[in-house]
């Protein structure tokens, strides 16, 4: 019975990770661009926000 719960939990985690992939990718890209521009935190927040809008609209 514990194995069923483990498999279910793993599938739920995988679903959350795949559904938020644009948010994570946007944050990483924004962090890199922001680092080159001199303000890493602002770039990360802008990139993650744009990625979140893409995840919501999908």
Buried (B, 14 or more C-beta within 10 A) or exposed (E): EEEEEEEEEEEEEEEEEEEBEBBBBBBBBBBBBBEEEEEBEBBBBBBBBBBBEBBEEE
